[in-house]
Amino acid sequence: MKSPAPSGHRMNHDLRHSIEDFFFYEAELLDDRRLRDWLDLLADDVHYWMPVRYNPLERSADLKDELSKPGEAYYFNDTKNALKVRVERVYAKNAWAEMPPSRTRHLVSNIRVKKDSGSEIEVQSNFLCYRTRMEKDQDLFVGTRYDLLRRADDNFKIARRKIILDQANLAAKNISIFL
């Protein structure tokens, strides 16, 4: 007989399953290039942020020491309106960064519910996003996401997303996709 996980590691199975379904659906929308539908998953006050990662010379006591702070350098620092502009730019015929369009595969794993306040849920997950474009362009984005999900009807809305890449130096020519 298996012993139960320590209480700090147990999660509500049904809640985690619902969140997994939500993230898997989000990945499907992104991979199918249904970006306007993806926008519907975002709360109107969403903050979509990806700080820059540094390579400190010494081991950091805290992961936060390796990341840019708010107001410093970032890859993304978007509101819903900014994300709408980015999405519409992808659909434009003159979007050079997405002509031809990227092909992506988003994998989401290690989904952990960190806090459930009733109306909002803090979730940490790991991701891997493979992108290929043109004949030879291939990019791999790997990292962790910290999401604040807000309950909305029978589903969720992404109210906040902080994306932390494992890479400090990106080989990608651009980041015109969504993580």
C-alpha positions in Angstrom: 0.0 0.0 0.0 1.3 3.4 -1.0 1.7 6.0 1.7 -0.1 9.3 1.1 1.9 12.3 -0.1 2.8 14.8 2.6 0.0 17.3 3.2 2.0 20.1 1.6 2.1 18.2 -1.7 -1.5 17.0 -2.0 -3.7 18.8 -4.5 -7.4 18.5 -5.2 -7.5 16.0 -8.1 -10.6 17.4 -9.7 -9.2 21.0 -9.7 -5.9 20.0 -11.0 -7.6 17.9 -13.8 -9.7 21.0 -14.7 -6.7 23.2 -14.9 -4.8 20.6 -17.0 -7.8 20.5 -19.4 -7.7 24.3 -19.6 -4.0 24.5 -20.3 -4.2 21.7 -22.8 -7.0 23.5 -24.6 -4.9 26.7 -24.6 -2.0 24.8 -26.1 -4.3 23.4 -28.8 -5.5 26.9 -29.7 -2.0 28.2 -29.9 -0.7 25.3 -32.0 -3.7 25.5 -34.3 -3.0 29.3 -34.8 -6.4 30.2 -33.4 -5.0 33.2 -31.6 -8.3 35.2 -31.6 -9.9 32.3 -29.7 -6.9 32.2 -27.4 -7.5 35.9 -26.5 -10.9 34.8 -25.1 -9.0 32.8 -22.4 -7.5 36.0 -21.0 -9.1 38.2 -18.4 -9.6 41.8 -19.4 -7.0 42.9 -16.8 -4.4 40.2 -17.8 -0.7 40.9 -17.3 1.5 38.8 -19.5 5.1 39.2 -18.4 8.4 37.5 -19.3 11.4 39.0 -17.6 15.0 38.6 -18.9 17.1 36.0 -17.2 20.7 36.7 -16.2 23.6 34.4 -15.6 25.1 35.3 -12.3 28.7 34.4 -11.6 27.8 32.8 -8.3 24.9 30.5 -7.4 21.9 32.7 -6.4 20.2 32.1 -3.1 16.9 32.8 -4.8 15.8 32.3 -8.4 14.4 35.8 -8.3 18.0 37.1 -8.2 18.5 35.8 -11.8 15.5 37.7 -13.2 15.0 41.2 -14.2 12.8 43.2 -11.9 9.6 45.0 -12.9 10.7 48.2 -14.8 13.9 46.6 -16.0 14.4 44.6 -19.2 11.8 42.1 -20.3 10.7 40.1 -23.4 7.0 40.6 -22.8 5.2 43.1 -20.5 1.7 43.0 -22.1 -1.8 44.0 -21.3 -4.8 42.5 -23.1 -4.8 45.4 -25.5 -1.2 44.9 -26.3 -1.8 41.2 -26.8 -4.7 42.0 -29.2 -2.4 44.2 -31.2 0.2 41.4 -31.4 -2.4 38.9 -32.4 -3.9 41.1 -35.1 -0.3 41.8 -36.4 0.1 38.0 -36.9 -3.0 37.9 -39.1 -1.7 40.8 -41.2 -0.2 40.0 -44.6 2.8 42.1 -43.9 3.9 40.5 -40.6 7.4 39.6 -41.7 8.2 37.8 -38.4 5.3 35.3 -39.2 5.6 35.0 -43.0 5.5 32.1 -43.4 3.7 31.3 -40.2 5.5 29.4 -37.4 4.5 25.9 -36.6 4.5 25.3 -32.9 4.0 22.5 -30.4 3.3 23.5 -26.8 3.8 20.9 -24.1 2.6 21.7 -20.6 3.5 19.6 -17.6 4.1 19.5 -13.8 1.0 21.5 -13.1 0.9 22.4 -9.4 -1.8 24.3 -7.7 0.0 26.6 -5.3 -2.9 28.5 -3.7 -6.7 28.5 -4.1 -8.5 31.5 -2.7 -11.8 30.5 -4.0 -12.1 33.0 -6.8 -8.5 32.9 -8.0 -6.0 30.0 -8.2 -2.2 30.3 -8.3 -0.7 27.7 -10.6 2.8 26.8 -11.5 3.6 24.7 -14.6 6.5 23.8 -16.8 6.4 24.1 -20.5 8.3 23.3 -23.6 7.5 25.0 -26.9 9.0 23.9 -30.1 8.8 26.3 -33.1 9.8 25.7 -36.6 9.6 28.2 -39.4 11.0 28.5 -43.0 13.2 25.6 -44.1 15.7 25.6 -41.3 14.6 27.8 -38.4 14.0 25.7 -35.2 13.6 27.2 -31.8 13.0 25.6 -28.4 11.6 27.6 -25.5 11.7 25.8 -22.1 10.7 27.1 -18.7 8.2 27.7 -16.0 5.0 29.6 -15.9 3.3 31.2 -12.9 -0.3 31.8 -13.7 -3.1 33.4 -11.7 -6.3 31.8 -13.0 -9.6 33.4 -12.2 -12.7 31.3 -12.0 -15.2 32.4 -14.7 -18.5 30.6 -15.1 -17.5 26.9 -15.5 -14.0 27.7 -16.6 -11.0 29.9 -16.0 -9.5 33.1 -17.3 -5.8 33.9 -17.2 -5.4 37.0 -15.1 -1.7 36.9 -14.8 1.1 35.0 -16.5 4.8 35.2 -15.6 7.0 33.2 -17.9 10.5 32.3 -16.9 12.7 30.8 -19.5 15.5 28.4 -18.6 17.7 30.0 -21.3 19.5 33.2 -20.6 20.6 33.7 -24.2 18.0 33.1 -26.9 19.0 31.7 -30.2 15.6 32.6 -31.7 15.6 35.4 -34.3 12.4 36.7 -32.7 9.6 35.7 -30.3 6.5 36.3 -32.3 4.7 33.4 -30.7 2.9 33.1 -27.4 4.1 30.9 -24.5 
